[in-house]
Amino acid sequence: MIPRDSYEIIDTLIKQGRSFAIWRIPGEDRLHFRMQSAGSPCLLYDIKDLNERSGFVIAPFQVTAERPIVLIQPDCFEIPSESDWDFSREKNEFPSNEIEIPSESEEKERYAYHFSLFTNPLLKGSQDKLVLSRSKTIWKDPSFSPGKAFFAAEERYIRSYVYLCHTPETGTWMGGTPEILLSGEKGDWQTVALAGTQSLRDGKLPKSWDHKNWREQQLVASYIRRQLSTLGITPEEKGPYSARAGEVSHLKSDFFFSLPNPEKLGDVLQLLHPTPAVCGLPKEEAYHFITENEGYDRSYYSGFIGWLDPKGKTDLYVNLRCMNILPQTFTLYAGGGLLAASQLEDEWQETEDKLDTMRRIVGNL
């Protein structure tokens, strides 16, 4: 059992530059902790290289030399106490004083420009869906505690996968994501189609969805069926149904299936990532359009994150509703799926609502 007053230890591990992760799976009370105290995490540059490997994975949207897949291979499975760990050794942070944070009007102007750029191929019919995302940087209070923020998030977002992780290669990331990429053990596996977004109605799920949201969800579900069929898999399906995720709701379908060879999870992840929920359709064309035209580096946002264990239980989630915790600032991320019928104001507000998942946590501490 991990005590919720251990946030100071977690903060110290970050200051020491330790490679660790702490997380809570939706519907569970138990917190999980893994740390690699010896050596450096494994860096991978191809998703298929995750075959036959285990550990805590932090994968980017786009794998590059600067943004590798990072695999923490733990040798410590409990949060250390002050009595059995040296907490005197901390690395100094060297924050930059050259940070410029754009105003909200500047952010919205930039988003409107990229919205126009992204909707052009949708209106022409060369793309069915494109996901446009944005980042938002806000100042961090010097007294901010990542550990406290994690415990606040995991208590608030009980239906989400809530995590906090740090490695020297990735820096510090925290999130509360609703979207399973791949979860299961032995013969029983699951993934989801999660698309379409509405605000909650007085804290409750919406009772109806418009055509645009249904269409967006159907595109993602059809993609998952096609990808699994290449492995000879015909999944059982549940949904779509309304599901709460942080401060918003989505349409969700669950897919249940068996895997003949769980040792080859990297092959399955290669087929699923990036999902149309964070990329678009047709996927390859959408992926290249995003990387060439979105105008910023998504980094580990909209990649995937979680525990990988082909011989045990695997829980990998798409890294949504997340933030990168930096020495002086937070960088928060959010995006939304665009169709030809999408409207600028609606899509901007959707990203604002999604940013609130992490913004409300850091604003309440």
Protein Blocks (a to p, Z undefined) as FASTA:
>chain_A
ZZfklmmmmmmmmmnopacdddddehiabdcddddfehjddddfbfklmgoiacdddddf
bdcfklccdddddfbfbdcdfklccfkbccdddddfkbccddfklmmmmmmmmmmmmmmm
mmnopafbdcddddddddddfkbcfklmmmmmmmmmmmbccdddddfklopaddddfbdf
bgcehjbccddddehjdddeehiacfbdcfklmmmmmmmmmmmmmmmmmnopacddeddd
dddehjbccdddddddddfblmlmmmmmmmmpccfklnopcfklmmmmmmmmnopaekjn
oiaeddddfklccdddddehiadddfkbccddddddddfkbcfklmmmmmmmmmmmmmmm
mmmZZ
